[in-house]
Amino acid sequence: MDGDEKALDAISDRIQGMSARFMGLLEADLERHFAQEAKTIWEAFGLFCREELEVEPEKLAAVWMGPLWMRLRSTKRRLRAPRSTLSA
């Protein structure tokens, strides 16, 4: 391998490393964004349930969604947790 090929390989390796770091940051940013969106939707759903239907959102969700309810409860606990545990 001559000097030009080595230089191109070094540049390519550096670009790949930077790209991987950027994608990691982007993924973490998206995860935080979607966690916040889920929290906002749940809060709006809760407000609607309490004010318009006079029922707790957990009760309505449990009846309406059945088996999916356990997953929602887990997600709700994670949304209440400190930001560092959102990706757990």
N, C-alpha and C positions, 0 to 999 in steps of 0.2 A: 504494500500500500504506500503510495507516495504522499508527499506533504499535503497536496490539495485534497486528497481523499480523507486523510486524517482530520484536516480542518473541517471538511463537510460533515464527517461523522461526529465531531465534537459539537458543531453547531446543531446538528440534528438531535443529538442526545440532550443538549441544553433546552431546545425547543420542546422536546417531549416531556422533560421534567417540569418546565414551566407550565405546560399545558395541563399536566396531571395535577399540579398544585392549584391552578386556576379552576379546574373542574371540581376539585374537592371543596374549594371555597364556595363555588356556585351551588353545589349540592347542599351544603350546610345552610346557605342563604335561602334556598328554595324550601328546605325542610322547615326552617323557622317561619317563613312566609305562610306555608300551608298550615302549619300548626296554629298560627295566629288566625288564619281564615276559619279554621275549624272551630276555634274558640269563639270567634265572633258569631258564627252561624248558630252554635249551641246557645249562646247568650240570647240571641234574638228569638230562637225557638222557645227558650225558657220563658222569656218575657211574654210572648204570645200565649203560651199555654197558661201561665198564671193569670194574666189579665183578661184574656178573651174566653178561655175555656174553664178557668178556675180549677185547674188540675196541675199537679206537679209534672214537669216535663219527663222525669224519669218514669212515672207511671204510664203516661201516654206512650212513650217510646217502648216500654216493656211489652205493652199490649199490641202495639202497632207492628213492632219489628221482631218480636219473639226471640229466636235464637241469636240474632245479631246484637241483642241487647247487652250481652256479656262483653262483647268487643267494645261497644260504645262506653260502657262503664270504665273499662280499662283505659281507653283513650281520654276520658274525662279526668281520671286521676292523674294521668301524665300531664295534661294541660294545666292542672293546678300545681304541679311540681315546679321546682326551680328550672329555669331555662336550660341548664346543663343536662337535665335528665330527659329532655324531649326526644333525643335520638336513641334512647334506650329501648 
